[in-house]
Amino acid sequence: MIKKYFYKIFLSLIVFSLLAIALTGCVDIIIPGDTGTVRVTLSGNFYYDIKIDGVTKLSNKAPGTYNITGVPTGYRTIEAIDIDGESYGYDSKTIYVSTGTNNVYLDPAPTTTTGTVYVEVSGNWDYDIKMDGANEFTDVSSGTYTITNVTIGNHTFEAIDTMGASFGYDSETKYISSGSNYVYLYPSD
């Protein structure tokens, strides 16, 4: 009888201690089945997939604010990945999801900052090839020319006849991403 009495007191002390620790905020008590809402505020310039713990929850989303409901409480990793791959845009945050609404801000940025551009020029004469107004190649014939370490973003490419633009000219403004990029120029004859 005394043994049972001590066990009851001992178990009561443990329960009381755990409850006291939880109420002080030192330890979060997770009740299985509890869920919360994750409000994702997504910036960037393209379309993204939003994942929680590696599982895609929303696909092909433009920058904006999205609510994902029914997320189990606990630590969760929220990711935004460009639909063309991580190298084009990626951001992630690990947050503690509690019941209620939990905010996370993601700003996917390219993981690489430069790309390679292949400029293909088609024409019958010799040309100067420019990028953003600066000569890259001078007095070259038709062919493919490679420009490396081009920063990600919009750039203007031009092929100008060596006799002047009135003899042959073409330009294209293109967004350069990491990896390989192709620009096709057809200066008129």
Secondary structure, 3 states (H helix, E strand, C coil): CHHHHHHHHHHHHHHHHHHHHHHHCCCCCCCCCCEEEEEEEECCCCCEEEEECCEEEEEEECCEEEEEEEEECEEEEEEEEECCCHHHCEEEEEEEECCCEEEEEECCECCCCEEEEEEEECCCCCEEEEECCEEEEEEECCEEEEEEEEECEEEEEEEEECCCCCCCEEEEEEEECCEEEEEEECCCC
